[in-house]
Amino acid sequence: MRDTFLPFSPPMLGDDEIDEVIDTLRSDWITTGPKTRRFEQEFAAKVDAPDALAVFSCTDAMQVALAALGVGPGDAVFTTTFTFCATAHVAVHLGATPVLVDVEPDTLNLDPSALRVAIERTLADGQLRPKVIMPVHYAGHPCDMVAIDAIAAEFGLHIVEDAAHAFPAALEDRTIGDPTAPSGLVRATAFSFYATKNIATAEGGMLTGPSDFIDEARLWALHGMSRDAWKRYGKGGSWFYEVVRPGFKCNMTDIQASIGLRQLPRLDGFQQRRGEVVARYREGLGELSEIELPTERAGITSARHLFPIRLHLDRLTIDRAGFMDRMAERNIGASVHFIPLHLHPYYRDRFDLAPEDFPVAWAQYQRLVSLPLNPRLTENDVDDVIEAVVEIVRHFRA
């Protein structure tokens, strides 16, 4: 057993990030300014997008994306129940209605067939206008965007991808973040740089999309002002501005961007290490019939943000809660992703939902455990995780 606790997903920061932050603190500009713009440009190039907007969080990226698309009261936003609450909250904040959809049993991503049923049911009911699809690339594995794009084109719905887990990820020859969309529709993608993500800025997010769409989103991200502070107070700037939208306060600071600028060049190394850890997990746990390892479909590049195993509870004399307790006893920081939205009191009560209304998400949630996955894991750390899982499974075999 380990002598010290193994954190689930600590950030990977070094002297380069610290030095860049110090450089910013010693400069004349610490809020949104030249380093934020540079981070936007470098990130956009990384995901094959023409432009990007840096904001304070992935939640903010989704919020301004929906606002820029004109989402409001009477609109339906279709998303998965198997996600963090922010994905649905942003629709609620704009007065729209999130319509929850079940997931595929293998990837736990938004199920295109269930999505179609939800859209058709909404149209038949006539109380809401279908407006946007918000797929979530769970654990870094891209959704079936070919099928979802076809549905979006058929019903004329915009797409806002929740890619909080999916940097960097790709589906066939399309990078997640590339704004190519069905004709006449907008595709935007929201990314997260929260402390646990594949690159981190402590808090932070990025929105990518077509250039004209990003221009509109940029207005919404800073009070709807026609000029930001850098344009007003920088050399040659003008004091004059106009408020043209009832915008939010979502801007990323140059302090955050400083960290991101030094994290981006390290991404390939981070991802290589994540891949090595995943390979070790698959090798060390692959023979256990009591657990199911994550699916990785052909033709995708996963960001490998999470490594969620699933317990075959019928083959064990312990439930998921008991398994988590035993991992904690062994000083292993495991977690669960996610508690489906329809189980939370707000969504359950507001929309009169029962656990069985989304049978796949409900069944899979009860047996999910996310193992530690981050580039700071040493070989000994990975061995400790594997050993803990194997010991618990063997001890509680049915």
Secondary structure, DSSP 8 states (H G I E B T S, - for coil): --SS-B-SS-----HHHHHHHHHHHTSS--SSSHHHHHHHHHHHHHTT-SEEEEES-HHHHHHHHHHHTT--TTEEEEEESSS-THHHHHHHHTT-EEEEE-B-TTT-SB-HHHHHHHHHHHHHH-SSEEEEEE-B-GGG----HHHHHHHHHHHT-EEEEE-TT-TT-EETTEETT----STT--EEEEEE--TTSSS--SS-EEEEE-HHHHHHHHHHHBTTBSS-HHHHHSTT--S---B-S---B-B--HHHHHHHHHHGGGHHHHHHHHHHHHHHHHHHHTT-TTEE-----TTEE-----EEEEE-GGGBSS-HHHHHHHHHHTTB--B-----GGGSHHHHHHTT--GGGSHHHHHHHTTEEEE---TT--HHHHHHHHHHHHHHHHHTB-
